[in-house]
Amino acid sequence: MINLSTIEQKKTIRKEFNLRFGAVILLLVSMTLLNYLAYIIPYYISVQKKNLIVSEQFKNVIGVENKENVGESVSNIVKGTLDKMRIVEIFTKPKKSLSEDVLALVSTKNKKITFSRVITNYTANNEIQMSVSGHSETRDALTLFIDDLNKSGIFYSVEYPVSNLANSTNIDFLVNIKAKI
């Protein structure tokens, strides 16, 4: 149909199209701005109001504290809160990995020692208890292993029954080890 129109009619059609297209764009932009005004501005005003209320309450707390002279200042309250946060941090601090202690145990083992069982347990005193049982070819290899555990610095308690050292060869042993977390 447009091909049958004259050049002047084509110009007027194009002009009307551009005018209507511009009007639709302006309408969409104005609706977006109205939406912005309807939702964002009241939110901003409420946030400002809350900040004002909080600052007034803080001033009232300081004023009441100064008037009553309770003996605890705001700094003492903050210090107490920081102390409590430190206590919480101690209990939520990541614990030492159990694999570190097991690797230390295996690295102290010599060639004449074989492990048959390693049992680990966490205690309430922030300790890791390990019970290691195995076989040693000689008494010297077992005493060397126990000395190496004591010298490692990772384990603070290494206990074993004296009966472990009764035989001079082919010893089945049991060693109880404790480490701090």
Contacts in CASP RR format, 6 or more apart in sequence:
PFRMAT RR
TARGET T0000
AUTHOR 0000-0000-0000
METHOD contacts of the structure
MODEL  1
MINLSTIEQKKTIRKEFNLRFGAVILLLVSMTLLNYLAYIIPYYISVQKK
NLIVSEQFKNVIGVENKENVGESVSNIVKGTLDKMRIVEIFTKPKKSLSE
DVLALVSTKNKKITFSRVITNYTANNEIQMSVSGHSETRDALTLFIDDLN
KSGIFYSVEYPVSNLANSTNIDFLVNIKAKI
2 10 0 8 1.000
2 13 0 8 1.000
5 13 0 8 1.000
61 74 0 8 1.000
62 74 0 8 1.000
65 72 0 8 1.000
65 73 0 8 1.000
65 74 0 8 1.000
95 122 0 8 1.000
95 126 0 8 1.000
95 181 0 8 1.000
96 128 0 8 1.000
96 179 0 8 1.000
96 180 0 8 1.000
96 181 0 8 1.000
98 120 0 8 1.000
98 128 0 8 1.000
100 154 0 8 1.000
101 120 0 8 1.000
101 128 0 8 1.000
101 130 0 8 1.000
101 154 0 8 1.000
101 155 0 8 1.000
101 179 0 8 1.000
102 118 0 8 1.000
102 120 0 8 1.000
102 130 0 8 1.000
104 152 0 8 1.000
104 154 0 8 1.000
104 155 0 8 1.000
105 118 0 8 1.000
105 130 0 8 1.000
105 132 0 8 1.000
105 149 0 8 1.000
105 177 0 8 1.000
106 115 0 8 1.000
108 145 0 8 1.000
108 148 0 8 1.000
108 149 0 8 1.000
108 152 0 8 1.000
109 115 0 8 1.000
109 145 0 8 1.000
110 141 0 8 1.000
110 144 0 8 1.000
110 145 0 8 1.000
110 148 0 8 1.000
112 136 0 8 1.000
112 137 0 8 1.000
112 138 0 8 1.000
112 141 0 8 1.000
113 134 0 8 1.000
113 135 0 8 1.000
113 136 0 8 1.000
113 137 0 8 1.000
113 141 0 8 1.000
113 142 0 8 1.000
113 145 0 8 1.000
114 134 0 8 1.000
114 135 0 8 1.000
114 136 0 8 1.000
115 132 0 8 1.000
115 133 0 8 1.000
115 134 0 8 1.000
116 133 0 8 1.000
116 134 0 8 1.000
116 135 0 8 1.000
117 131 0 8 1.000
117 132 0 8 1.000
117 133 0 8 1.000
117 134 0 8 1.000
118 130 0 8 1.000
118 131 0 8 1.000
118 132 0 8 1.000
118 133 0 8 1.000
119 130 0 8 1.000
119 131 0 8 1.000
119 132 0 8 1.000
120 128 0 8 1.000
120 129 0 8 1.000
120 130 0 8 1.000
121 128 0 8 1.000
121 129 0 8 1.000
121 130 0 8 1.000
121 131 0 8 1.000
122 128 0 8 1.000
122 129 0 8 1.000
122 181 0 8 1.000
123 129 0 8 1.000
126 180 0 8 1.000
126 181 0 8 1.000
127 178 0 8 1.000
127 179 0 8 1.000
127 180 0 8 1.000
127 181 0 8 1.000
128 178 0 8 1.000
128 179 0 8 1.000
128 180 0 8 1.000
128 181 0 8 1.000
129 176 0 8 1.000
129 177 0 8 1.000
129 178 0 8 1.000
130 176 0 8 1.000
130 177 0 8 1.000
130 178 0 8 1.000
130 179 0 8 1.000
131 174 0 8 1.000
131 175 0 8 1.000
131 176 0 8 1.000
131 177 0 8 1.000
132 174 0 8 1.000
132 175 0 8 1.000
132 176 0 8 1.000
132 177 0 8 1.000
133 172 0 8 1.000
133 173 0 8 1.000
133 174 0 8 1.000
133 175 0 8 1.000
134 172 0 8 1.000
134 173 0 8 1.000
134 174 0 8 1.000
135 170 0 8 1.000
135 171 0 8 1.000
135 172 0 8 1.000
135 173 0 8 1.000
136 142 0 8 1.000
136 145 0 8 1.000
136 171 0 8 1.000
136 173 0 8 1.000
137 169 0 8 1.000
137 170 0 8 1.000
137 171 0 8 1.000
138 168 0 8 1.000
138 169 0 8 1.000
138 171 0 8 1.000
139 165 0 8 1.000
139 167 0 8 1.000
139 168 0 8 1.000
139 169 0 8 1.000
139 171 0 8 1.000
142 164 0 8 1.000
142 165 0 8 1.000
142 171 0 8 1.000
142 173 0 8 1.000
143 165 0 8 1.000
146 158 0 8 1.000
146 160 0 8 1.000
146 175 0 8 1.000
149 155 0 8 1.000
149 158 0 8 1.000
149 175 0 8 1.000
149 177 0 8 1.000
150 158 0 8 1.000
154 179 0 8 1.000
155 177 0 8 1.000
155 178 0 8 1.000
155 179 0 8 1.000
156 178 0 8 1.000
156 179 0 8 1.000
156 180 0 8 1.000
157 176 0 8 1.000
157 177 0 8 1.000
157 178 0 8 1.000
158 175 0 8 1.000
158 176 0 8 1.000
158 177 0 8 1.000
159 175 0 8 1.000
159 176 0 8 1.000
159 177 0 8 1.000
160 173 0 8 1.000
160 174 0 8 1.000
160 175 0 8 1.000
160 176 0 8 1.000
161 174 0 8 1.000
164 171 0 8 1.000
164 173 0 8 1.000
164 174 0 8 1.000
164 175 0 8 1.000
165 171 0 8 1.000
END
